[in-house]
Structures are given as structure tokens and as C-alpha cells.
Amino acid sequence: MDVVALIGRILFVVLFLGSGFAHLTQTEAMSGYAASKGVPAAKLATQITGVMMIIGAVMILLGVWSDLGALLLVVFLIPTAVLMHAFWKETDAQAKQMEMIQFQKDLALGGAALLLFALYAKLGDDLGLTITGPLFK
């Protein structure tokens, strides 16, 4: 099961690594989009969330305080769902559907990250091929 847990961690973090690097390498475009959604200090928020995603993903990937890494992703995902994908504000049916999909994706990933947080905090080293145990117990 250790290898299965490692493969799951790898598959889970791919999205966050790619998105985190995009936040840092395409900051102007991404912060412009965030600003259009009403995010305050959009450029700084884009950079901070990029760093949060990369750090959280690397922590989960390597198994270094994976519980903290998962918590960083939760702290990113839930506000992002609400601030960036407010489907209830859309009037166009197609835009509303796209935002609802993104909102639900962020909530689902946030739920998965919260579950990882709880599992690593409870099971620690027993959850497969980690460098350190959990930070929280």
C-alpha cells in the first residue's frame, strides 16, 4: 500500500505544481483575471497563492509534513472557489455552468486535501513512504 499512497500523492499534486508555477511565471495575466473577479491586491494574491500551491504540493509529494502541505492547499482552494468561481453571480448560462464546474472542482479538491490532512495527522508515518511524520497530531 505504500507505493499506492505514493502514486496517489504524485497524481494529486500534479495540478498544483503546474498551476503554482503558472501563477509565478504568468503573474500579469493571472492577476488580471483575479482582479476582474474582484480579488484585492490581485498581483500579490496571485504570487502568494502560487507559492502556497508549490510548497503544499512539494510537501505532500515528498512526504515532508504532508499534513501541513495539505492544509496549505485547503487554505488556497476554499477561498478560491468562492472568490474566483462565483457561479451564482453569472447571468450567461454557459459562463454560469463553467464557473459552477470550477467551483465544484475546487471544493472537491479542497475536500480531498482536508481528508489528506486528517489522514496524515492521524496515521502519520503509517500512510506510506514519507520523509517525516505529521506536524499536527
C-alpha positions in Angstrom: 0.0 0.0 0.0 2.9 2.4 0.5 3.5 2.5 -3.2 -0.2 3.1 -3.9 -0.1 6.0 -1.4 2.9 7.5 -3.1 1.3 7.2 -6.6 -1.8 8.9 -5.2 0.3 11.7 -3.8 2.1 12.2 -7.1 -1.2 12.2 -9.1 -2.8 14.6 -6.6 -0.1 17.2 -6.7 0.5 17.4 -10.5 -2.3 20.0 -10.8 -1.0 22.2 -8.0 2.6 22.2 -9.2 1.6 23.2 -12.8 -0.8 25.8 -11.6 1.6 27.2 -8.9 4.3 27.6 -11.5 1.8 29.3 -13.8 0.9 31.7 -11.1 4.5 32.7 -10.8 5.5 32.7 -14.5 2.3 34.2 -15.9 1.6 36.6 -13.0 0.4 39.5 -15.1 -2.2 37.6 -17.0 -3.4 35.6 -14.0 -3.5 38.6 -11.7 -5.5 40.5 -14.3 -8.1 37.7 -14.3 -8.1 37.7 -10.5 -8.6 41.5 -10.5 -11.5 41.2 -12.8 -13.1 38.8 -10.3 -12.7 41.4 -7.5 -9.7 39.9 -5.7 -8.0 42.6 -3.6 -4.2 43.0 -4.3 -4.6 40.6 -7.2 -0.9 40.5 -8.2 0.3 39.9 -4.7 -2.5 37.3 -4.1 -1.5 35.5 -7.3 2.1 35.3 -6.3 1.3 34.2 -2.7 -1.2 31.5 -3.9 1.4 30.3 -6.4 3.9 29.8 -3.6 1.3 28.2 -1.4 0.4 25.7 -4.1 4.0 24.8 -4.9 5.1 24.5 -1.2 1.9 22.5 -0.3 2.3 20.2 -3.3 6.0 19.6 -2.7 5.4 18.8 0.9 2.7 16.2 0.0 4.8 14.8 -2.8 7.9 14.3 -0.7 6.1 13.4 2.4 7.6 16.2 4.5 4.9 17.3 6.9 2.3 16.2 4.4 -0.5 17.3 6.8 0.7 20.9 6.7 1.1 20.7 2.9 -2.5 19.5 2.6 -3.7 22.3 4.9 -1.9 24.9 2.7 -3.9 23.6 -0.2 -7.2 23.7 1.7 -6.5 27.3 2.6 -5.9 28.1 -1.0 -8.8 26.1 -2.5 -11.8 27.0 -0.5 -11.4 30.8 -0.8 -10.5 30.4 -4.5 -13.8 28.5 -5.1 -15.8 31.4 -3.6 -13.8 34.4 -4.9 -12.9 33.2 -8.3 -15.8 30.9 -9.3 -18.9 32.7 -8.0 -21.3 31.0 -10.5 -24.3 32.5 -8.7 -23.3 35.9 -10.0 -23.2 34.8 -13.6 -26.1 35.7 -15.9 -25.0 33.9 -19.0 -25.9 30.2 -18.9 -22.7 28.9 -20.4 -20.5 31.1 -18.1 -22.6 30.0 -15.1 -22.1 26.4 -16.0 -18.3 26.8 -16.4 -17.9 28.6 -13.1 -20.1 26.0 -11.4 -17.8 23.3 -12.7 -14.7 25.1 -11.5 -16.3 25.9 -8.1 -17.2 22.2 -7.6 -13.7 21.1 -8.7 -12.1 23.4 -6.1 -14.5 22.2 -3.4 -13.8 18.6 -4.3 -10.0 19.1 -4.3 -10.3 21.1 -1.0 -12.2 18.2 0.5 -9.6 15.7 -0.7 -6.8 17.9 0.7 -8.7 18.2 4.0 -9.0 14.4 4.1 -5.3 14.1 3.4 -4.7 16.5 6.3 -6.8 14.3 8.6 -5.3 11.1 7.5 -1.7 12.2 7.8 -2.4 13.9 11.2 -3.9 10.6 12.4 -1.8 7.9 10.7 1.4 9.8 10.1 4.3 7.6 9.0 1.9 4.7 8.5 0.4 6.3 5.4 3.2 5.3 3.1 6.7 6.4 2.1 7.1 9.7 3.8 10.3 11.6 4.8 8.8 13.0 8.0 5.9 12.3 10.2 3.0 14.7 10.6 3.4 18.2 12.1 -0.1 18.0 13.7 -1.3 15.2 15.9 
